[in-house]
Amino acid sequence: MNRKLFARLALAGALAAGAPLTALPVYVKIAPPPPPVEVKVVAPGKGYFWIGGYHHWTGTAYVWVPGRWALPPRPGAVWLPGHWKSTPHGWVWANGHWH
């Protein structure tokens, strides 16, 4: 079996099994702009948590993704916000996630 076919079959098997794929980091040479002041609207219900907005890199520019209300996935879960980190290679995004 050639290597390309084997790689395709391995990828198909991982996708079928629901295995997560790890994306390579994207380094941006331009620093993100400061976040705008967000106005939080009233929460849609009890137990919702505000997840602040962030700047998303499109490949050519930053665009603002507004914040939103979300329900934690389980009791006691804490939201760790995403953030841009400065590295020697440029700016890289670290995704927010529930912990």
mmCIF file as gemmi writes it, N, C-alpha and C atoms, coordinates in Angstrom:
data_model
loop_
_atom_site.group_PDB
_atom_site.id
_atom_site.type_symbol
_atom_site.label_atom_id
_atom_site.label_alt_id
_atom_site.label_comp_id
_atom_site.label_asym_id
_atom_site.label_entity_id
_atom_site.label_seq_id
_atom_site.pdbx_PDB_ins_code
_atom_site.Cartn_x
_atom_site.Cartn_y
_atom_site.Cartn_z
_atom_site.occupancy
_atom_site.B_iso_or_equiv
_atom_site.pdbx_formal_charge
_atom_site.auth_seq_id
_atom_site.auth_asym_id
_atom_site.pdbx_PDB_model_num
ATOM 1 N N . MET Axp A 1 ? 0.854 -1.167 0 1 0 ? 1 A 1
ATOM 2 C CA . MET Axp A 1 ? 0 0 0 1 0 ? 1 A 1
ATOM 3 C C . MET Axp A 1 ? 0.904 1.235 0 1 0 ? 1 A 1
ATOM 4 N N . ASN Axp A 2 ? 0.59 2.213 -0.876 1 0 ? 2 A 1
ATOM 5 C CA . ASN Axp A 2 ? 1.466 3.388 -0.903 1 0 ? 2 A 1
ATOM 6 C C . ASN Axp A 2 ? 1.162 4.326 0.266 1 0 ? 2 A 1
ATOM 7 N N . ARG Axp A 3 ? 2.081 5.237 0.536 1 0 ? 3 A 1
ATOM 8 C CA . ARG Axp A 3 ? 1.981 6.112 1.706 1 0 ? 3 A 1
ATOM 9 C C . ARG Axp A 3 ? 0.781 7.048 1.645 1 0 ? 3 A 1
ATOM 10 N N . LYS Axp A 4 ? 0.481 7.622 0.469 1 0 ? 4 A 1
ATOM 11 C CA . LYS Axp A 4 ? -0.644 8.552 0.356 1 0 ? 4 A 1
ATOM 12 C C . LYS Axp A 4 ? -1.963 7.849 0.648 1 0 ? 4 A 1
ATOM 13 N N . LEU Axp A 5 ? -2.133 6.661 0.123 1 0 ? 5 A 1
ATOM 14 C CA . LEU Axp A 5 ? -3.356 5.908 0.367 1 0 ? 5 A 1
ATOM 15 C C . LEU Axp A 5 ? -3.466 5.55 1.843 1 0 ? 5 A 1
ATOM 16 N N . PHE Axp A 6 ? -2.369 5.125 2.436 1 0 ? 6 A 1
ATOM 17 C CA . PHE Axp A 6 ? -2.373 4.787 3.852 1 0 ? 6 A 1
ATOM 18 C C . PHE Axp A 6 ? -2.744 5.998 4.698 1 0 ? 6 A 1
ATOM 19 N N . ALA Axp A 7 ? -2.178 7.163 4.381 1 0 ? 7 A 1
ATOM 20 C CA . ALA Axp A 7 ? -2.477 8.39 5.126 1 0 ? 7 A 1
ATOM 21 C C . ALA Axp A 7 ? -3.947 8.75 4.99 1 0 ? 7 A 1
ATOM 22 N N . ARG Axp A 8 ? -4.508 8.6 3.803 1 0 ? 8 A 1
ATOM 23 C CA . ARG Axp A 8 ? -5.931 8.905 3.596 1 0 ? 8 A 1
ATOM 24 C C . ARG Axp A 8 ? -6.827 7.94 4.38 1 0 ? 8 A 1
ATOM 25 N N . LEU Axp A 9 ? -6.466 6.691 4.388 1 0 ? 9 A 1
ATOM 26 C CA . LEU Axp A 9 ? -7.252 5.715 5.133 1 0 ? 9 A 1
ATOM 27 C C . LEU Axp A 9 ? -7.156 5.967 6.64 1 0 ? 9 A 1
ATOM 28 N N . ALA Axp A 10 ? -5.975 6.323 7.109 1 0 ? 10 A 1
ATOM 29 C CA . ALA Axp A 10 ? -5.802 6.619 8.53 1 0 ? 10 A 1
ATOM 30 C C . ALA Axp A 10 ? -6.633 7.839 8.931 1 0 ? 10 A 1
ATOM 31 N N . LEU Axp A 11 ? -6.627 8.876 8.098 1 0 ? 11 A 1
ATOM 32 C CA . LEU Axp A 11 ? -7.421 10.074 8.369 1 0 ? 11 A 1
ATOM 33 C C . LEU Axp A 11 ? -8.902 9.744 8.362 1 0 ? 11 A 1
ATOM 34 N N . ALA Axp A 12 ? -9.339 8.968 7.389 1 0 ? 12 A 1
ATOM 35 C CA . ALA Axp A 12 ? -10.751 8.578 7.314 1 0 ? 12 A 1
ATOM 36 C C . ALA Axp A 12 ? -11.151 7.778 8.546 1 0 ? 12 A 1
ATOM 37 N N . GLY Axp A 13 ? -10.287 6.902 9.012 1 0 ? 13 A 1
ATOM 38 C CA . GLY Axp A 13 ? -10.569 6.124 10.206 1 0 ? 13 A 1
ATOM 39 C C . GLY Axp A 13 ? -10.644 6.995 11.444 1 0 ? 13 A 1
ATOM 40 N N . ALA Axp A 14 ? -9.752 7.971 11.551 1 0 ? 14 A 1
ATOM 41 C CA . ALA Axp A 14 ? -9.774 8.885 12.705 1 0 ? 14 A 1
ATOM 42 C C . ALA Axp A 14 ? -11.048 9.71 12.7 1 0 ? 14 A 1
ATOM 43 N N . LEU Axp A 15 ? -11.453 10.186 11.532 1 0 ? 15 A 1
ATOM 44 C CA . LEU Axp A 15 ? -12.682 10.97 11.44 1 0 ? 15 A 1
ATOM 45 C C . LEU Axp A 15 ? -13.9 10.12 11.776 1 0 ? 15 A 1
ATOM 46 N N . ALA Axp A 16 ? -13.916 8.903 11.284 1 0 ? 16 A 1
ATOM 47 C CA . ALA Axp A 16 ? -15.04 8.012 11.551 1 0 ? 16 A 1
ATOM 48 C C . ALA Axp A 16 ? -15.125 7.671 13.039 1 0 ? 16 A 1
ATOM 49 N N . ALA Axp A 17 ? -13.993 7.576 13.701 1 0 ? 17 A 1
ATOM 50 C CA . ALA Axp A 17 ? -13.961 7.242 15.121 1 0 ? 17 A 1
ATOM 51 C C . ALA Axp A 17 ? -14.197 8.452 16.006 1 0 ? 17 A 1
ATOM 52 N N . GLY Axp A 18 ? -14.259 9.631 15.4 1 0 ? 18 A 1
ATOM 53 C CA . GLY Axp A 18 ? -14.477 10.851 16.167 1 0 ? 18 A 1
ATOM 54 C C . GLY Axp A 18 ? -13.227 11.359 16.852 1 0 ? 18 A 1
ATOM 55 N N . ALA Axp A 19 ? -12.07 10.957 16.392 1 0 ? 19 A 1
ATOM 56 C CA . ALA Axp A 19 ? -10.824 11.424 16.982 1 0 ? 19 A 1
ATOM 57 C C . ALA Axp A 19 ? -10.615 12.9 16.648 1 0 ? 19 A 1
ATOM 58 N N . PRO Axp A 20 ? -10.188 13.709 17.637 1 0 ? 20 A 1
ATOM 59 C CA . PRO Axp A 20 ? -9.974 15.12 17.349 1 0 ? 20 A 1
ATOM 60 C C . PRO Axp A 20 ? -8.755 15.326 16.469 1 0 ? 20 A 1
ATOM 61 N N . LEU Axp A 21 ? -8.849 16.305 15.593 1 0 ? 21 A 1
ATOM 62 C CA . LEU Axp A 21 ? -7.725 16.679 14.761 1 0 ? 21 A 1
ATOM 63 C C . LEU Axp A 21 ? -7.107 17.939 15.355 1 0 ? 21 A 1
ATOM 64 N N . THR Axp A 22 ? -5.804 17.978 15.478 1 0 ? 22 A 1
ATOM 65 C CA . THR Axp A 22 ? -5.134 19.138 16.036 1 0 ? 22 A 1
ATOM 66 C C . THR Axp A 22 ? -4.673 20.036 14.9 1 0 ? 22 A 1
ATOM 67 N N . ALA Axp A 23 ? -5.152 21.276 14.926 1 0 ? 23 A 1
ATOM 68 C CA . ALA Axp A 23 ? -4.764 22.235 13.898 1 0 ? 23 A 1
ATOM 69 C C . ALA Axp A 23 ? -3.404 22.831 14.253 1 0 ? 23 A 1
ATOM 70 N N . LEU Axp A 24 ? -2.629 23.104 13.239 1 0 ? 24 A 1
ATOM 71 C CA . LEU Axp A 24 ? -1.353 23.776 13.457 1 0 ? 24 A 1
ATOM 72 C C . LEU Axp A 24 ? -1.621 25.23 13.8 1 0 ? 24 A 1
ATOM 73 N N . PRO Axp A 25 ? -0.812 25.827 14.674 1 0 ? 25 A 1
ATOM 74 C CA . PRO Axp A 25 ? -1.047 27.23 15.026 1 0 ? 25 A 1
ATOM 75 C C . PRO Axp A 25 ? -0.803 28.145 13.833 1 0 ? 25 A 1
ATOM 76 N N . VAL Axp A 26 ? -1.572 29.22 13.776 1 0 ? 26 A 1
ATOM 77 C CA . VAL Axp A 26 ? -1.401 30.242 12.746 1 0 ? 26 A 1
ATOM 78 C C . VAL Axp A 26 ? -0.781 31.45 13.422 1 0 ? 26 A 1
ATOM 79 N N . TYR Axp A 27 ? 0.353 31.886 12.937 1 0 ? 27 A 1
ATOM 80 C CA . TYR Axp A 27 ? 1.047 33.036 13.501 1 0 ? 27 A 1
ATOM 81 C C . TYR Axp A 27 ? 0.725 34.269 12.667 1 0 ? 27 A 1
ATOM 82 N N . VAL Axp A 28 ? 0.361 35.346 13.357 1 0 ? 28 A 1
ATOM 83 C CA . VAL Axp A 28 ? -0.022 36.595 12.713 1 0 ? 28 A 1
ATOM 84 C C . VAL Axp A 28 ? 1.026 37.64 13.063 1 0 ? 28 A 1
ATOM 85 N N . LYS Axp A 29 ? 1.546 38.328 12.066 1 0 ? 29 A 1
ATOM 86 C CA . LYS Axp A 29 ? 2.603 39.319 12.294 1 0 ? 29 A 1
ATOM 87 C C . LYS Axp A 29 ? 2.059 40.631 12.867 1 0 ? 29 A 1
ATOM 88 N N . ILE Axp A 30 ? 0.76 40.864 12.725 1 0 ? 30 A 1
ATOM 89 C CA . ILE Axp A 30 ? 0.129 42.101 13.187 1 0 ? 30 A 1
ATOM 90 C C . ILE Axp A 30 ? -0.537 41.851 14.534 1 0 ? 30 A 1
ATOM 91 N N . ALA Axp A 31 ? -0.261 42.696 15.509 1 0 ? 31 A 1
ATOM 92 C CA . ALA Axp A 31 ? -0.892 42.549 16.825 1 0 ? 31 A 1
ATOM 93 C C . ALA Axp A 31 ? -2.39 42.811 16.72 1 0 ? 31 A 1
ATOM 94 N N . PRO Axp A 32 ? -3.192 42.107 17.519 1 0 ? 32 A 1
ATOM 95 C CA . PRO Axp A 32 ? -4.629 42.373 17.491 1 0 ? 32 A 1
ATOM 96 C C . PRO Axp A 32 ? -4.925 43.762 18.066 1 0 ? 32 A 1
ATOM 97 N N . PRO Axp A 33 ? -5.984 44.402 17.562 1 0 ? 33 A 1
ATOM 98 C CA . PRO Axp A 33 ? -6.347 45.71 18.129 1 0 ? 33 A 1
ATOM 99 C C . PRO Axp A 33 ? -6.938 45.534 19.522 1 0 ? 33 A 1
ATOM 100 N N . PRO Axp A 34 ? -7.02 46.614 20.282 1 0 ? 34 A 1
ATOM 101 C CA . PRO Axp A 34 ? -7.647 46.481 21.601 1 0 ? 34 A 1
ATOM 102 C C . PRO Axp A 34 ? -9.123 46.129 21.451 1 0 ? 34 A 1
ATOM 103 N N . PRO Axp A 35 ? -9.653 45.357 22.383 1 0 ? 35 A 1
ATOM 104 C CA . PRO Axp A 35 ? -11.072 44.991 22.272 1 0 ? 35 A 1
ATOM 105 C C . PRO Axp A 35 ? -11.963 46.208 22.505 1 0 ? 35 A 1
ATOM 106 N N . PRO Axp A 36 ? -13.088 46.269 21.792 1 0 ? 36 A 1
ATOM 107 C CA . PRO Axp A 36 ? -14.024 47.364 22.056 1 0 ? 36 A 1
ATOM 108 C C . PRO Axp A 36 ? -14.749 47.122 23.387 1 0 ? 36 A 1
ATOM 109 N N . VAL Axp A 37 ? -15.363 48.164 23.892 1 0 ? 37 A 1
ATOM 110 C CA . VAL Axp A 37 ? -16.171 48.009 25.099 1 0 ? 37 A 1
ATOM 111 C C . VAL Axp A 37 ? -17.448 47.29 24.69 1 0 ? 37 A 1
ATOM 112 N N . GLU Axp A 38 ? -17.725 46.164 25.328 1 0 ? 38 A 1
ATOM 113 C CA . GLU Axp A 38 ? -18.932 45.393 25.011 1 0 ? 38 A 1
ATOM 114 C C . GLU Axp A 38 ? -20.04 45.731 26.001 1 0 ? 38 A 1
ATOM 115 N N . VAL Axp A 39 ? -21.248 45.8 25.487 1 0 ? 39 A 1
ATOM 116 C CA . VAL Axp A 39 ? -22.412 45.989 26.332 1 0 ? 39 A 1
ATOM 117 C C . VAL Axp A 39 ? -23.082 44.627 26.484 1 0 ? 39 A 1
ATOM 118 N N . LYS Axp A 40 ? -23.155 44.17 27.722 1 0 ? 40 A 1
ATOM 119 C CA . LYS Axp A 40 ? -23.807 42.88 27.982 1 0 ? 40 A 1
ATOM 120 C C . LYS Axp A 40 ? -25.31 43.107 28.055 1 0 ? 40 A 1
ATOM 121 N N . VAL Axp A 41 ? -26.026 42.41 27.221 1 0 ? 41 A 1
ATOM 122 C CA . VAL Axp A 41 ? -27.479 42.454 27.306 1 0 ? 41 A 1
ATOM 123 C C . VAL Axp A 41 ? -27.906 41.553 28.462 1 0 ? 41 A 1
ATOM 124 N N . VAL Axp A 42 ? -29.163 41.635 28.825 1 0 ? 42 A 1
ATOM 125 C CA . VAL Axp A 42 ? -29.67 40.824 29.93 1 0 ? 42 A 1
ATOM 126 C C . VAL Axp A 42 ? -29.532 39.346 29.583 1 0 ? 42 A 1
ATOM 127 N N . ALA Axp A 43 ? -29.096 38.555 30.551 1 0 ? 43 A 1
ATOM 128 C CA . ALA Axp A 43 ? -28.945 37.107 30.356 1 0 ? 43 A 1
ATOM 129 C C . ALA Axp A 43 ? -30.292 36.492 29.972 1 0 ? 43 A 1
ATOM 130 N N . PRO Axp A 44 ? -30.275 35.504 29.091 1 0 ? 44 A 1
ATOM 131 C CA . PRO Axp A 44 ? -31.53 34.885 28.652 1 0 ? 44 A 1
ATOM 132 C C . PRO Axp A 44 ? -32.197 34.012 29.711 1 0 ? 44 A 1
ATOM 133 N N . GLY Axp A 45 ? -31.501 33.737 30.795 1 0 ? 45 A 1
ATOM 134 C CA . GLY Axp A 45 ? -32.084 32.907 31.843 1 0 ? 45 A 1
ATOM 135 C C . GLY Axp A 45 ? -31.098 32.691 32.972 1 0 ? 45 A 1
ATOM 136 N N . LYS Axp A 46 ? -31.566 32.007 33.992 1 0 ? 46 A 1
ATOM 137 C CA . LYS Axp A 46 ? -30.726 31.702 35.152 1 0 ? 46 A 1
ATOM 138 C C . LYS Axp A 46 ? -29.627 30.709 34.768 1 0 ? 46 A 1
ATOM 139 N N . GLY Axp A 47 ? -28.438 30.925 35.322 1 0 ? 47 A 1
ATOM 140 C CA . GLY Axp A 47 ? -27.338 29.996 35.109 1 0 ? 47 A 1
ATOM 141 C C . GLY Axp A 47 ? -26.47 30.3 33.898 1 0 ? 47 A 1
ATOM 142 N N . TYR Axp A 48 ? -26.825 31.308 33.095 1 0 ? 48 A 1
ATOM 143 C CA . TYR Axp A 48 ? -26.021 31.647 31.915 1 0 ? 48 A 1
ATOM 144 C C . TYR Axp A 48 ? -24.771 32.409 32.334 1 0 ? 48 A 1
ATOM 145 N N . PHE Axp A 49 ? -23.709 32.236 31.561 1 0 ? 49 A 1
ATOM 146 C CA . PHE Axp A 49 ? -22.423 32.867 31.826 1 0 ? 49 A 1
ATOM 147 C C . PHE Axp A 49 ? -22.031 33.685 30.602 1 0 ? 49 A 1
ATOM 148 N N . TRP Axp A 50 ? -21.521 34.892 30.812 1 0 ? 50 A 1
ATOM 149 C CA . TRP Axp A 50 ? -21.098 35.746 29.703 1 0 ? 50 A 1
ATOM 150 C C . TRP Axp A 50 ? -19.727 35.319 29.198 1 0 ? 50 A 1
ATOM 151 N N . ILE Axp A 51 ? -19.643 35.064 27.89 1 0 ? 51 A 1
ATOM 152 C CA . ILE Axp A 51 ? -18.374 34.754 27.226 1 0 ? 51 A 1
ATOM 153 C C . ILE Axp A 51 ? -18.05 35.969 26.359 1 0 ? 51 A 1
ATOM 154 N N . GLY Axp A 52 ? -17.005 36.681 26.735 1 0 ? 52 A 1
ATOM 155 C CA . GLY Axp A 52 ? -16.644 37.919 26.054 1 0 ? 52 A 1
ATOM 156 C C . GLY Axp A 52 ? -16.223 37.696 24.608 1 0 ? 52 A 1
ATOM 157 N N . GLY Axp A 53 ? -16.341 38.761 23.831 1 0 ? 53 A 1
ATOM 158 C CA . GLY Axp A 53 ? -15.966 38.708 22.423 1 0 ? 53 A 1
ATOM 159 C C . GLY Axp A 53 ? -14.452 38.67 22.233 1 0 ? 53 A 1
ATOM 160 N N . TYR Axp A 54 ? -14.058 38.5 20.99 1 0 ? 54 A 1
ATOM 161 C CA . TYR Axp A 54 ? -12.625 38.403 20.684 1 0 ? 54 A 1
ATOM 162 C C . TYR Axp A 54 ? -12.384 38.792 19.229 1 0 ? 54 A 1
ATOM 163 N N . HIS Axp A 55 ? -11.137 39.107 18.911 1 0 ? 55 A 1
ATOM 164 C CA . HIS Axp A 55 ? -10.752 39.389 17.531 1 0 ? 55 A 1
ATOM 165 C C . HIS Axp A 55 ? -10.353 38.078 16.846 1 0 ? 55 A 1
ATOM 166 N N . HIS Axp A 56 ? -10.979 37.812 15.721 1 0 ? 56 A 1
ATOM 167 C CA . HIS Axp A 56 ? -10.683 36.626 14.911 1 0 ? 56 A 1
ATOM 168 C C . HIS Axp A 56 ? -9.848 37.054 13.706 1 0 ? 56 A 1
ATOM 169 N N . TRP Axp A 57 ? -8.806 36.316 13.4 1 0 ? 57 A 1
ATOM 170 C CA . TRP Axp A 57 ? -7.959 36.585 12.236 1 0 ? 57 A 1
ATOM 171 C C . TRP Axp A 57 ? -8.524 35.849 11.034 1 0 ? 57 A 1
ATOM 172 N N . THR Axp A 58 ? -8.85 36.581 9.959 1 0 ? 58 A 1
ATOM 173 C CA . THR Axp A 58 ? -9.431 35.977 8.757 1 0 ? 58 A 1
ATOM 174 C C . THR Axp A 58 ? -8.377 35.511 7.764 1 0 ? 58 A 1
ATOM 175 N N . GLY Axp A 59 ? -7.141 35.835 8.007 1 0 ? 59 A 1
ATOM 176 C CA . GLY Axp A 59 ? -6.073 35.55 7.046 1 0 ? 59 A 1
ATOM 177 C C . GLY Axp A 59 ? -5.558 36.83 6.425 1 0 ? 59 A 1
ATOM 178 N N . THR Axp A 60 ? -6.371 37.894 6.519 1 0 ? 60 A 1
ATOM 179 C CA . THR Axp A 60 ? -5.963 39.2 5.987 1 0 ? 60 A 1
ATOM 180 C C . THR Axp A 60 ? -6.254 40.341 6.959 1 0 ? 60 A 1
ATOM 181 N N . ALA Axp A 61 ? -7.156 40.119 7.909 1 0 ? 61 A 1
ATOM 182 C CA . ALA Axp A 61 ? -7.536 41.183 8.845 1 0 ? 61 A 1
ATOM 183 C C . ALA Axp A 61 ? -8.189 40.578 10.087 1 0 ? 61 A 1
ATOM 184 N N . TYR Axp A 62 ? -8.238 41.378 11.135 1 0 ? 62 A 1
ATOM 185 C CA . TYR Axp A 62 ? -8.964 40.991 12.336 1 0 ? 62 A 1
ATOM 186 C C . TYR Axp A 62 ? -10.419 41.44 12.205 1 0 ? 62 A 1
ATOM 187 N N . VAL Axp A 63 ? -11.327 40.592 12.643 1 0 ? 63 A 1
ATOM 188 C CA . VAL Axp A 63 ? -12.742 40.964 12.719 1 0 ? 63 A 1
ATOM 189 C C . VAL Axp A 63 ? -13.214 40.661 14.143 1 0 ? 63 A 1
ATOM 190 N N . TRP Axp A 64 ? -14.091 41.512 14.652 1 0 ? 64 A 1
ATOM 191 C CA . TRP Axp A 64 ? -14.586 41.334 16.012 1 0 ? 64 A 1
ATOM 192 C C . TRP Axp A 64 ? -15.722 40.33 16.03 1 0 ? 64 A 1
ATOM 193 N N . VAL Axp A 65 ? -15.628 39.349 16.92 1 0 ? 65 A 1
ATOM 194 C CA . VAL Axp A 65 ? -16.692 38.377 17.159 1 0 ? 65 A 1
ATOM 195 C C . VAL Axp A 65 ? -17.313 38.779 18.495 1 0 ? 65 A 1
ATOM 196 N N . PRO Axp A 66 ? -18.581 39.211 18.49 1 0 ? 66 A 1
ATOM 197 C CA . PRO Axp A 66 ? -19.18 39.704 19.734 1 0 ? 66 A 1
ATOM 198 C C . PRO Axp A 66 ? -19.332 38.618 20.795 1 0 ? 66 A 1
ATOM 199 N N . GLY Axp A 67 ? -19.388 39.068 22.053 1 0 ? 67 A 1
ATOM 200 C CA . GLY Axp A 67 ? -19.602 38.165 23.165 1 0 ? 67 A 1
ATOM 201 C C . GLY Axp A 67 ? -21.01 37.586 23.131 1 0 ? 67 A 1
ATOM 202 N N . ARG Axp A 68 ? -21.225 36.574 23.99 1 0 ? 68 A 1
ATOM 203 C CA . ARG Axp A 68 ? -22.52 35.899 23.999 1 0 ? 68 A 1
ATOM 204 C C . ARG Axp A 68 ? -22.746 35.257 25.355 1 0 ? 68 A 1
ATOM 205 N N . TRP Axp A 69 ? -23.994 34.929 25.632 1 0 ? 69 A 1
ATOM 206 C CA . TRP Axp A 69 ? -24.341 34.182 26.832 1 0 ? 69 A 1
ATOM 207 C C . TRP Axp A 69 ? -24.323 32.693 26.512 1 0 ? 69 A 1
ATOM 208 N N . ALA Axp A 70 ? -23.858 31.895 27.447 1 0 ? 70 A 1
ATOM 209 C CA . ALA Axp A 70 ? -23.818 30.437 27.251 1 0 ? 70 A 1
ATOM 210 C C . ALA Axp A 70 ? -24.076 29.739 28.58 1 0 ? 70 A 1
ATOM 211 N N . LEU Axp A 71 ? -24.638 28.559 28.482 1 0 ? 71 A 1
ATOM 212 C CA . LEU Axp A 71 ? -24.815 27.718 29.662 1 0 ? 71 A 1
ATOM 213 C C . LEU Axp A 71 ? -23.568 26.866 29.862 1 0 ? 71 A 1
ATOM 214 N N . PRO Axp A 72 ? -23.027 26.808 31.071 1 0 ? 72 A 1
ATOM 215 C CA . PRO Axp A 72 ? -21.884 25.924 31.319 1 0 ? 72 A 1
ATOM 216 C C . PRO Axp A 72 ? -22.266 24.471 31.006 1 0 ? 72 A 1
ATOM 217 N N . PRO Axp A 73 ? -21.308 23.663 30.563 1 0 ? 73 A 1
ATOM 218 C CA . PRO Axp A 73 ? -21.608 22.277 30.209 1 0 ? 73 A 1
ATOM 219 C C . PRO Axp A 73 ? -21.91 21.382 31.408 1 0 ? 73 A 1
ATOM 220 N N . ARG Axp A 74 ? -21.515 21.83 32.6 1 0 ? 74 A 1
ATOM 221 C CA . ARG Axp A 74 ? -21.745 21.046 33.817 1 0 ? 74 A 1
ATOM 222 C C . ARG Axp A 74 ? -21.68 22.004 35.01 1 0 ? 74 A 1
ATOM 223 N N . PRO Axp A 75 ? -22.288 21.639 36.129 1 0 ? 75 A 1
ATOM 224 C CA . PRO Axp A 75 ? -22.228 22.488 37.321 1 0 ? 75 A 1
ATOM 225 C C . PRO Axp A 75 ? -20.778 22.725 37.758 1 0 ? 75 A 1
ATOM 226 N N . GLY Axp A 76 ? -20.471 23.939 38.115 1 0 ? 76 A 1
ATOM 227 C CA . GLY Axp A 76 ? -19.131 24.279 38.597 1 0 ? 76 A 1
ATOM 228 C C . GLY Axp A 76 ? -18.114 24.557 37.513 1 0 ? 76 A 1
ATOM 229 N N . ALA Axp A 77 ? -18.492 24.402 36.234 1 0 ? 77 A 1
ATOM 230 C CA . ALA Axp A 77 ? -17.545 24.664 35.145 1 0 ? 77 A 1
ATOM 231 C C . ALA Axp A 77 ? -17.192 26.148 35.117 1 0 ? 77 A 1
ATOM 232 N N . VAL Axp A 78 ? -15.952 26.444 34.795 1 0 ? 78 A 1
ATOM 233 C CA . VAL Axp A 78 ? -15.452 27.819 34.733 1 0 ? 78 A 1
ATOM 234 C C . VAL Axp A 78 ? -14.956 28.082 33.314 1 0 ? 78 A 1
ATOM 235 N N . TRP Axp A 79 ? -15.322 29.244 32.749 1 0 ? 79 A 1
ATOM 236 C CA . TRP Axp A 79 ? -14.874 29.612 31.403 1 0 ? 79 A 1
ATOM 237 C C . TRP Axp A 79 ? -13.494 30.238 31.484 1 0 ? 79 A 1
ATOM 238 N N . LEU Axp A 80 ? -12.545 29.691 30.746 1 0 ? 80 A 1
ATOM 239 C CA . LEU Axp A 80 ? -11.211 30.268 30.609 1 0 ? 80 A 1
ATOM 240 C C . LEU Axp A 80 ? -11.184 30.946 29.246 1 0 ? 80 A 1
ATOM 241 N N . PRO Axp A 81 ? -11.148 32.289 29.216 1 0 ? 81 A 1
ATOM 242 C CA . PRO Axp A 81 ? -11.279 32.998 27.946 1 0 ? 81 A 1
ATOM 243 C C . PRO Axp A 81 ? -10.105 32.772 26.996 1 0 ? 81 A 1
ATOM 244 N N . GLY Axp A 82 ? -10.404 32.825 25.714 1 0 ? 82 A 1
ATOM 245 C CA . GLY Axp A 82 ? -9.361 32.767 24.693 1 0 ? 82 A 1
ATOM 246 C C . GLY Axp A 82 ? -8.562 34.059 24.715 1 0 ? 82 A 1
ATOM 247 N N . HIS Axp A 83 ? -7.372 34.011 24.166 1 0 ? 83 A 1
ATOM 248 C CA . HIS Axp A 83 ? -6.531 35.211 24.141 1 0 ? 83 A 1
ATOM 249 C C . HIS Axp A 83 ? -5.44 35.082 23.079 1 0 ? 83 A 1
ATOM 250 N N . TRP Axp A 84 ? -4.973 36.226 22.641 1 0 ? 84 A 1
ATOM 251 C CA . TRP Axp A 84 ? -3.848 36.279 21.714 1 0 ? 84 A 1
ATOM 252 C C . TRP Axp A 84 ? -2.565 36.321 22.524 1 0 ? 84 A 1
ATOM 253 N N . LYS Axp A 85 ? -1.582 35.481 22.137 1 0 ? 85 A 1
ATOM 254 C CA . LYS Axp A 85 ? -0.291 35.437 22.808 1 0 ? 85 A 1
ATOM 255 C C . LYS Axp A 85 ? 0.787 35.9 21.838 1 0 ? 85 A 1
ATOM 256 N N . SER Axp A 86 ? 1.669 36.75 22.332 1 0 ? 86 A 1
ATOM 257 C CA . SER Axp A 86 ? 2.809 37.193 21.532 1 0 ? 86 A 1
ATOM 258 C C . SER Axp A 86 ? 3.919 36.152 21.65 1 0 ? 86 A 1
ATOM 259 N N . THR Axp A 87 ? 4.453 35.73 20.503 1 0 ? 87 A 1
ATOM 260 C CA . THR Axp A 87 ? 5.557 34.767 20.474 1 0 ? 87 A 1
ATOM 261 C C . THR Axp A 87 ? 6.651 35.318 19.566 1 0 ? 87 A 1
ATOM 262 N N . PRO Axp A 88 ? 7.822 34.718 19.574 1 0 ? 88 A 1
ATOM 263 C CA . PRO Axp A 88 ? 8.868 35.163 18.646 1 0 ? 88 A 1
ATOM 264 C C . PRO Axp A 88 ? 8.456 35.009 17.166 1 0 ? 88 A 1
ATOM 265 N N . HIS Axp A 89 ? 7.454 34.16 16.889 1 0 ? 89 A 1
ATOM 266 C CA . HIS Axp A 89 ? 7.024 33.925 15.508 1 0 ? 89 A 1
ATOM 267 C C . HIS Axp A 89 ? 5.868 34.828 15.092 1 0 ? 89 A 1
ATOM 268 N N . GLY Axp A 90 ? 5.277 35.54 16.057 1 0 ? 90 A 1
ATOM 269 C CA . GLY Axp A 90 ? 4.124 36.389 15.79 1 0 ? 90 A 1
ATOM 270 C C . GLY Axp A 90 ? 3.055 36.133 16.841 1 0 ? 90 A 1
ATOM 271 N N . TRP Axp A 91 ? 1.866 36.626 16.596 1 0 ? 91 A 1
ATOM 272 C CA . TRP Axp A 91 ? 0.741 36.456 17.51 1 0 ? 91 A 1
ATOM 273 C C . TRP Axp A 91 ? 0.016 35.161 17.196 1 0 ? 91 A 1
ATOM 274 N N . VAL Axp A 92 ? -0.361 34.416 18.236 1 0 ? 92 A 1
ATOM 275 C CA . VAL Axp A 92 ? -1.068 33.152 18.045 1 0 ? 92 A 1
ATOM 276 C C . VAL Axp A 92 ? -2.264 33.132 18.989 1 0 ? 92 A 1
ATOM 277 N N . TRP Axp A 93 ? -3.369 32.568 18.505 1 0 ? 93 A 1
ATOM 278 C CA . TRP Axp A 93 ? -4.61 32.516 19.277 1 0 ? 93 A 1
ATOM 279 C C . TRP Axp A 93 ? -4.67 31.252 20.122 1 0 ? 93 A 1
ATOM 280 N N . ALA Axp A 94 ? -5.04 31.413 21.398 1 0 ? 94 A 1
ATOM 281 C CA . ALA Axp A 94 ? -5.293 30.284 22.295 1 0 ? 94 A 1
ATOM 282 C C . ALA Axp A 94 ? -6.797 30.266 22.551 1 0 ? 94 A 1
ATOM 283 N N . ASN Axp A 95 ? -7.474 29.205 22.14 1 0 ? 95 A 1
ATOM 284 C CA . ASN Axp A 95 ? -8.925 29.105 22.269 1 0 ? 95 A 1
ATOM 285 C C . ASN Axp A 95 ? -9.378 29.145 23.723 1 0 ? 95 A 1
ATOM 286 N N . GLY Axp A 96 ? -10.54 29.752 23.936 1 0 ? 96 A 1
ATOM 287 C CA . GLY Axp A 96 ? -11.179 29.694 25.236 1 0 ? 96 A 1
ATOM 288 C C . GLY Axp A 96 ? -11.834 28.333 25.39 1 0 ? 96 A 1
ATOM 289 N N . HIS Axp A 97 ? -12.042 27.906 26.635 1 0 ? 97 A 1
ATOM 290 C CA . HIS Axp A 97 ? -12.665 26.612 26.871 1 0 ? 97 A 1
ATOM 291 C C . HIS Axp A 97 ? -13.207 26.538 28.291 1 0 ? 97 A 1
ATOM 292 N N . TRP Axp A 98 ? -14.123 25.599 28.484 1 0 ? 98 A 1
ATOM 293 C CA . TRP Axp A 98 ? -14.651 25.345 29.815 1 0 ? 98 A 1
ATOM 294 C C . TRP Axp A 98 ? -13.692 24.446 30.577 1 0 ? 98 A 1
ATOM 295 N N . HIS Axp A 99 ? -13.513 24.737 31.844 1 0 ? 99 A 1
ATOM 296 C CA . HIS Axp A 99 ? -12.618 23.936 32.689 1 0 ? 99 A 1
ATOM 297 C C . HIS Axp A 99 ? -13.386 23.462 33.903 1 0 ? 99 A 1
